[in-house]
């Protein structure tokens, strides 16, 4: 089930909200757990058992890590091996067999294994829980149903943000929802839904045409990657907004996952603002354990390369994602080598343009089907195809232009406008009313266009 579906909007969510807020407090977690399992099972009826098995295994291992102090490293290793093995089998086994066949010119055949939706997200969540128990940062959860709720909580289950157990440990057993918090969550959901449907989905058609090879031209390729940069941001940040908003409607406070990444002035800053829950996960559970920047300059660069290799690989079993991750690693190393000092002396607009261009070229590898296709796309951005403007005019239309411009505008924080709105209660009410109207418009667009999955479901 997806948030941008009629079943979720008009049946699942309203029914759950009524039941959740009516039942006694002692039953709320069980209602939410049952709803979360049903939410996942709606689209993944078989794979829900894989998730439940992971919860059971890690629940036991978490208890063992805490109870047997001398052997806790053994149980931690078992947890790491189990979780990564599950991820490998379902996400990387087919890819690995293909590489082996290519290298050794063999013909090993295995059945194609379907990727369970959300496995990358809930695997990282539950792995961080066991690691935190090992570190003594949290207590092992004795109540199985509480741990199951943490892992399967439907707002963030499918595509994040990756929620740390330490961030919601107390909220699982003690949380409250007042009218103001519910309103804040509902408005946040409306905003996220509108970002997804009214911007990401509207530019998707143009992106698909250009990356599909239709009407190649320099202008089309440049506008195409701008459109995709907007699509992936508003699609993923829209989902995160919806997840955070839904969490508030049930009493949970999730950390932010995006902080206007396209206003960044360096690659370092971009990764502090983009997919914050993932980048902070790799920082705390891979980069720092590897030594971070504490073991010398060369080791720091190696650690960065390892982290971004794994970041790329986390997104999918494809050389494109690996290249995408290492592409960022190169720029991060270059900035640490001294380029950040050069950037600091350049005008703000140049720094901003640099960060945007790096992100855009990175997205080409992220979106293209193959490395060859990515390189051909980059080539097309600089090589005349003949009648370039005519081809661009043929494929573009005023609707695409309008939503691309709207997307660019709403990539910016507009802090002065926000401060003005928040200064008076009346303007806040008007702003909320406008957001609800836009949400209603988004629903009408959704009903007219049909099903549109979130981009990050594939990861």
C-alpha positions as CSV (number, residue, x, y, z in Angstrom):
1,X,0.0,0.0,0.0
2,X,1.2,3.5,-0.8
3,X,0.3,6.8,0.7
4,X,-0.7,8.2,-2.7
5,X,-3.5,5.7,-3.3
6,X,-7.2,5.9,-2.8
7,X,-7.3,2.8,-0.6
8,X,-4.8,4.4,1.9
9,X,-6.3,7.9,1.8
10,X,-10.0,7.1,1.9
11,X,-10.2,3.7,3.7
12,X,-7.0,2.7,5.6
13,X,-6.0,5.9,7.2
14,X,-9.4,7.3,8.2
15,X,-10.4,3.9,9.7
16,X,-7.1,3.5,11.6
17,X,-7.2,7.1,13.0
18,X,-10.8,6.5,14.3
19,X,-9.9,3.1,15.9
20,X,-6.5,4.3,17.3
21,X,-7.9,7.4,19.0
22,X,-11.0,5.6,20.4
23,X,-9.4,2.5,21.9
24,X,-7.9,2.6,25.4
25,X,-4.3,3.6,25.8
26,X,-3.2,0.1,26.6
27,X,-4.4,-1.1,23.2
28,X,-3.0,1.7,21.0
29,X,0.3,0.0,20.3
30,X,-1.3,-3.2,19.4
31,X,-3.7,-1.5,17.0
32,X,-0.9,0.4,15.4
33,X,1.2,-2.8,15.1
34,X,-1.6,-4.8,13.5
35,X,-2.3,-1.9,11.1
36,X,1.4,-1.7,10.2
37,X,1.6,-5.4,9.4
38,X,-1.6,-5.2,7.4
39,X,-0.2,-2.1,5.5
40,X,2.9,-4.1,4.5
41,X,1.1,-7.3,3.8
42,X,-1.3,-5.4,1.4
43,X,1.4,-5.3,-1.2
44,X,3.9,-7.9,0.2
45,X,1.7,-10.8,1.6
46,X,4.6,-13.3,1.4
47,X,7.5,-11.0,2.3
48,X,5.8,-9.9,5.5
49,X,7.0,-13.1,7.0
50,X,10.6,-12.2,6.1
51,X,10.2,-9.0,8.1
52,X,8.6,-10.8,11.1
53,X,11.5,-13.4,11.1
54,X,14.0,-10.5,11.2
55,X,12.2,-9.0,14.1
56,X,12.2,-12.3,16.0
57,X,15.9,-13.1,15.3
58,X,17.0,-9.6,16.3
59,X,14.8,-9.5,19.4
60,X,16.5,-12.6,20.7
61,X,20.0,-11.4,19.7
62,X,19.4,-8.1,21.4
63,X,18.5,-9.8,24.6
64,X,21.5,-12.1,24.4
65,X,23.9,-9.2,23.7
66,X,22.7,-7.4,26.9
67,X,22.6,-10.5,29.1
68,X,25.9,-12.2,28.3
69,X,28.4,-9.4,28.5
70,X,31.5,-11.6,27.9
71,X,30.0,-13.1,24.8
72,X,28.2,-10.0,23.5
73,X,30.5,-9.5,20.6
74,X,29.7,-13.0,19.3
75,X,26.0,-12.2,19.4
76,X,26.6,-8.8,17.7
77,X,28.6,-10.6,14.9
78,X,25.7,-13.0,14.5
79,X,23.3,-10.1,14.2
80,X,25.4,-8.3,11.6
81,X,25.9,-11.5,9.6
82,X,22.2,-12.4,9.7
83,X,21.0,-9.0,8.7
84,X,23.5,-8.4,6.0
85,X,23.0,-12.0,4.7
86,X,19.3,-11.4,4.4
87,X,20.0,-8.2,2.5
88,X,22.5,-9.9,0.3
89,X,20.2,-12.8,-0.6
90,X,17.3,-10.7,-1.6
91,X,19.1,-7.7,-3.0
92,X,22.5,-8.7,-4.3
93,X,22.6,-12.4,-5.0
94,X,21.4,-12.2,-8.6
95,X,23.8,-9.3,-9.2
96,X,26.7,-11.2,-7.7
97,X,26.0,-14.3,-9.8
98,X,25.9,-12.1,-12.9
99,X,29.3,-10.7,-12.1
100,X,30.7,-14.2,-11.5
101,X,29.3,-15.4,-14.8
102,X,30.9,-12.5,-16.6
103,X,34.4,-12.8,-14.9
104,X,34.6,-16.6,-15.2
105,X,32.5,-17.0,-18.4
106,X,30.3,-19.4,-16.6
107,X,26.6,-20.0,-16.8
108,X,25.4,-20.3,-13.3
109,X,21.6,-20.0,-13.2
110,X,19.5,-19.1,-10.2
111,X,15.9,-18.1,-9.8
112,X,15.3,-14.4,-9.9
113,X,14.6,-13.3,-6.4
114,X,12.1,-10.5,-5.9
115,X,13.2,-7.6,-3.7
116,X,11.0,-7.2,-0.7
117,X,9.8,-3.6,-0.5
118,X,11.5,-1.6,2.3
119,X,14.0,-4.3,3.3
120,X,17.0,-1.9,3.1
121,X,15.3,0.5,5.4
122,X,14.0,-1.9,8.1
123,X,17.2,-3.9,8.0
124,X,19.3,-0.9,8.8
125,X,16.9,0.1,11.5
126,X,17.0,-3.2,13.3
127,X,20.7,-3.5,12.9
128,X,21.3,-0.1,14.5
129,X,19.1,-1.3,17.4
130,X,21.3,-4.3,18.1
131,X,24.5,-2.3,17.7
132,X,23.2,0.4,20.2
133,X,22.4,-2.4,22.7
134,X,25.9,-3.7,22.3
135,X,27.3,-0.2,22.8
136,X,25.2,0.2,25.9
137,X,23.4,3.3,24.4
138,X,20.0,1.7,24.8
139,X,18.5,-1.1,26.8
140,X,17.3,-4.3,25.1
141,X,13.6,-4.2,24.5
142,X,12.0,-6.9,26.6
143,X,8.5,-6.5,25.1
144,X,8.5,-8.2,21.7
145,X,5.5,-6.3,20.5
146,X,7.2,-3.0,21.2
147,X,10.2,-3.9,19.2
148,X,8.0,-5.2,16.4
149,X,6.2,-1.8,16.4
150,X,9.5,0.0,16.1
151,X,10.5,-2.0,13.1
152,X,7.2,-2.2,11.3
153,X,5.7,1.2,12.1
154,X,4.0,1.9,8.8
155,X,4.7,5.7,8.2
156,X,8.4,5.0,7.8
157,X,8.5,1.3,7.0
158,X,8.6,1.4,3.2
159,X,11.0,4.3,2.3
160,X,12.2,5.8,5.6
161,X,13.4,8.0,7.1
162,X,15.6,5.4,8.9
163,X,14.5,5.8,12.5
164,X,16.9,5.0,15.3
165,X,15.5,3.0,18.2
166,X,17.0,5.5,20.6
167,X,14.9,8.3,19.1
168,X,11.6,6.6,19.6
169,X,12.3,4.3,22.6
170,X,10.4,6.4,25.1
171,X,7.7,7.4,22.5
172,X,6.8,3.7,22.1
173,X,5.6,3.4,25.7
174,X,4.6,7.0,26.4
175,X,3.4,9.5,23.8
176,X,0.5,11.9,23.5
177,X,-1.4,13.5,20.7
178,X,-3.1,16.8,21.3
179,X,-5.1,18.8,18.8
180,X,-2.2,21.0,17.8
181,X,0.2,18.1,17.2
182,X,-2.4,16.3,15.2
183,X,-3.0,19.5,13.1
184,X,0.7,19.9,12.5
185,X,1.0,16.3,11.4
186,X,-2.0,16.5,9.1
187,X,-0.7,19.7,7.4
188,X,2.8,18.1,7.0
189,X,1.2,15.1,5.4
190,X,-0.8,17.4,3.0
191,X,2.4,19.2,2.0
192,X,4.3,16.0,1.4
193,X,1.5,14.5,-0.7
194,X,1.3,17.7,-2.7
195,X,5.0,17.7,-3.4
196,X,4.8,14.1,-4.6
197,X,1.7,14.4,-6.8
198,X,1.9,18.0,-8.0
199,X,5.6,18.3,-8.8
200,X,7.4,14.9,-8.8
201,X,4.7,13.1,-10.7
202,X,4.1,16.0,-13.1
203,X,7.7,16.2,-14.4
204,X,8.1,12.4,-14.4
205,X,6.6,12.1,-17.9
206,X,9.2,14.4,-19.4
207,X,12.1,12.7,-17.5
208,X,10.9,9.3,-18.8
209,X,10.9,10.5,-22.4
210,X,14.3,12.1,-22.3
211,X,16.0,9.2,-20.5
212,X,14.2,6.9,-22.8
213,X,16.0,8.5,-25.7
214,X,13.1,10.4,-27.2
215,X,14.0,13.7,-29.1
216,X,17.7,13.9,-28.1
217,X,19.1,17.4,-28.0
218,X,21.5,19.4,-25.8
219,X,18.6,21.5,-24.4
220,X,16.4,18.5,-23.7
221,X,19.2,16.6,-21.9
222,X,19.9,19.6,-19.7
223,X,16.3,20.3,-18.9
224,X,15.8,16.6,-18.5
225,X,18.4,16.3,-15.7
226,X,17.0,19.4,-14.0
227,X,13.6,17.8,-14.1
228,X,14.9,14.6,-12.7
229,X,16.7,16.4,-9.9
230,X,13.4,18.0,-9.0
231,X,11.5,14.7,-9.4
232,X,13.7,12.7,-7.0
233,X,13.8,15.5,-4.4
234,X,10.1,16.1,-4.3
235,X,9.3,12.4,-4.5
236,X,11.5,11.4,-1.7
237,X,11.3,14.4,0.5
238,X,7.5,14.3,-0.1
239,X,7.4,10.8,1.2
240,X,9.5,11.8,4.2
241,X,7.1,14.7,4.9
242,X,4.2,12.3,4.8
243,X,6.0,9.9,7.1
244,X,6.8,12.6,9.6
245,X,3.3,14.0,9.4
246,X,1.7,10.6,9.9
247,X,4.0,9.9,12.8
248,X,2.8,13.1,14.6
249,X,-0.8,12.1,14.0
250,X,-0.1,9.0,16.1
251,X,2.1,10.7,18.7
252,X,5.6,10.0,17.2
253,X,8.3,12.6,16.4
254,X,10.6,11.5,13.7
255,X,13.8,13.4,12.9
256,X,14.0,15.5,9.7
257,X,15.3,13.7,6.6
258,X,15.9,16.7,4.2
259,X,17.1,20.3,4.8
260,X,16.9,22.0,1.4
261,X,19.8,20.2,-0.1
262,X,19.8,22.2,-3.4
263,X,20.8,25.4,-1.6
264,X,24.2,23.7,-0.7
265,X,27.5,25.3,-1.6
266,X,29.6,22.2,-1.4
267,X,29.3,18.5,-1.8
268,X,30.0,18.1,2.0
269,X,27.1,20.4,2.7
270,X,24.8,18.6,0.2
271,X,25.3,15.3,2.1
272,X,24.5,17.0,5.4
273,X,21.2,18.1,3.9
274,X,20.2,15.1,1.7
275,X,18.7,11.9,3.1
276,X,20.0,12.8,6.5
277,X,18.9,9.6,8.2
278,X,21.0,7.5,5.8
279,X,24.1,9.6,5.8
280,X,24.1,9.9,9.6
281,X,23.6,6.1,9.8
282,X,26.7,5.4,7.7
283,X,28.6,8.0,9.7
284,X,27.8,6.5,13.1
285,X,27.8,2.8,12.2
286,X,30.5,2.6,9.5
287,X,32.6,5.8,9.0
288,X,33.4,6.3,12.7
289,X,34.0,2.6,13.5
290,X,36.4,2.5,10.5
291,X,38.4,5.3,12.3
292,X,36.7,8.3,10.7
293,X,39.2,11.1,10.4
294,X,41.2,10.1,13.5
295,X,43.8,7.8,11.8
296,X,45.5,10.2,9.4
297,X,44.7,11.9,6.1
298,X,45.1,8.8,3.8
299,X,43.0,6.6,6.0
300,X,40.3,9.3,6.1
301,X,40.1,9.3,2.3
302,X,39.9,5.5,2.2
303,X,37.1,5.6,4.8
304,X,35.2,8.1,2.8
305,X,35.5,5.9,-0.3
306,X,34.4,2.9,1.6
307,X,31.4,4.7,3.0
308,X,30.2,6.1,-0.3
309,X,30.9,2.8,-2.1
310,X,28.5,1.3,0.4
311,X,26.1,4.2,0.1
312,X,25.8,3.6,-3.6
313,X,25.5,-0.2,-3.2
314,X,22.8,0.3,-0.5
315,X,20.6,2.0,-3.1
316,X,20.7,-1.0,-5.4
317,X,22.5,-3.9,-7.0
318,X,23.9,-2.0,-10.0
319,X,27.2,-0.7,-11.2
320,X,25.4,2.6,-11.8
321,X,24.8,3.0,-8.0
322,X,28.4,2.1,-7.2
323,X,29.7,4.7,-9.6
324,X,27.2,7.2,-8.2
325,X,28.5,6.7,-4.7
326,X,32.2,6.8,-5.7
327,X,31.5,9.9,-7.8
328,X,30.6,11.7,-4.6
329,X,33.5,10.2,-2.8
330,X,35.9,11.7,-5.4
331,X,34.5,15.2,-4.8
332,X,34.5,14.8,-1.0
333,X,38.2,13.9,-1.1
334,X,38.9,16.8,-3.5
335,X,37.2,19.2,-1.1
336,X,39.2,17.8,1.8
337,X,42.4,18.1,-0.1
338,X,42.0,21.9,-0.2
339,X,39.3,22.7,-2.8
340,X,36.9,23.7,0.0
341,X,39.4,26.5,0.8
342,X,39.2,27.6,-2.8
343,X,35.4,27.4,-2.7
344,X,35.4,29.7,0.3
345,X,37.0,32.4,-1.7
346,X,34.6,32.2,-4.6
347,X,31.3,34.1,-4.9
348,X,28.3,32.4,-3.3
349,X,26.6,31.9,-6.6
350,X,29.6,30.1,-8.0
351,X,29.8,27.8,-5.0
352,X,26.1,27.1,-5.3
353,X,26.4,26.4,-9.0
354,X,29.3,24.0,-8.4
355,X,27.3,21.9,-5.8
356,X,24.2,21.8,-8.0
357,X,26.1,20.7,-11.1
358,X,27.9,17.9,-9.1
359,X,24.5,16.7,-7.8
360,X,22.9,16.8,-11.3
361,X,25.7,14.9,-12.9
362,X,25.5,12.4,-10.1
363,X,21.8,11.9,-10.7
364,X,22.5,10.9,-14.3
365,X,24.2,7.7,-13.1
366,X,21.4,7.3,-10.6
367,X,18.6,7.5,-13.2
368,X,20.2,5.9,-16.3
369,X,19.6,2.2,-16.8
370,X,23.3,1.4,-17.5
371,X,26.7,3.0,-17.3
372,X,26.8,3.2,-21.1
373,X,23.4,5.0,-21.1
374,X,24.7,7.4,-18.4
375,X,27.8,8.3,-20.4
376,X,25.8,8.7,-23.6
377,X,23.5,11.1,-21.7
378,X,26.4,13.2,-20.5
379,X,27.8,13.2,-24.0
380,X,24.5,14.4,-25.3
381,X,24.6,17.4,-23.0
382,X,27.6,18.8,-24.8
383,X,27.3,17.5,-28.4
384,X,24.9,19.0,-30.9
385,X,22.4,16.5,-32.4
386,X,21.1,18.7,-35.2
387,X,17.9,20.7,-35.0
388,X,18.3,20.7,-31.2
389,X,15.9,23.5,-30.4
390,X,13.2,22.0,-32.7
391,X,13.5,18.6,-30.9
392,X,13.3,20.3,-27.5
393,X,10.2,22.3,-28.5
394,X,8.6,19.1,-29.8
395,X,8.9,17.2,-26.5
396,X,8.5,20.1,-23.9
397,X,5.1,21.7,-23.3
398,X,3.9,24.5,-21.0
399,X,2.8,22.1,-18.3
400,X,6.3,20.7,-17.9
401,X,7.8,24.2,-17.9
402,X,5.3,25.4,-15.3
403,X,6.0,22.5,-12.8
404,X,9.7,22.7,-13.3
405,X,9.6,26.4,-12.4
406,X,7.4,25.7,-9.4
407,X,9.8,22.9,-8.3
408,X,12.8,25.3,-8.5
409,X,10.9,27.9,-6.5
410,X,10.0,25.5,-3.7
411,X,13.5,24.0,-3.4
412,X,14.3,27.2,-1.6
413,X,13.5,27.7,2.1
414,X,11.9,31.2,1.9
415,X,12.6,31.9,5.5
416,X,11.3,35.5,5.4
417,X,7.9,34.4,4.1
418,X,7.7,31.7,6.8
419,X,8.6,34.1,9.5
420,X,6.0,36.5,8.3
421,X,3.3,33.7,8.2
422,X,4.2,32.4,11.7
423,X,4.2,35.9,13.2
424,X,0.4,36.0,13.5
425,X,-2.1,33.3,14.2
426,X,-4.4,34.5,11.5
427,X,-1.8,34.2,8.8
428,X,-0.9,30.7,10.0
429,X,-4.6,29.6,9.7
430,X,-4.7,31.1,6.2
431,X,-1.5,29.3,5.2
432,X,-2.8,26.0,6.6
433,X,-6.1,26.5,4.6
434,X,-4.1,27.1,1.4
435,X,-2.1,24.0,2.0
436,X,-5.3,22.0,2.4
437,X,-6.7,23.4,-0.8
438,X,-3.5,22.4,-2.6
439,X,-3.8,19.0,-1.1
440,X,-7.4,18.7,-2.5
441,X,-6.0,19.8,-5.9
442,X,-3.3,17.0,-5.6
443,X,-6.0,14.4,-4.8
444,X,-7.9,15.4,-8.0
445,X,-4.6,15.0,-10.0
446,X,-4.0,11.6,-8.3
447,X,-7.5,10.4,-9.2
448,X,-7.1,11.6,-12.7
449,X,-3.6,10.1,-13.3
450,X,-3.9,6.8,-11.4
451,X,-1.2,4.9,-9.5
452,X,2.3,6.4,-9.2
453,X,4.8,4.5,-6.9
454,X,7.5,6.3,-5.0
455,X,11.0,6.3,-6.5
456,X,12.6,5.0,-3.3
457,X,10.4,1.9,-3.2
458,X,12.9,0.2,-5.5
459,X,15.7,0.6,-2.9
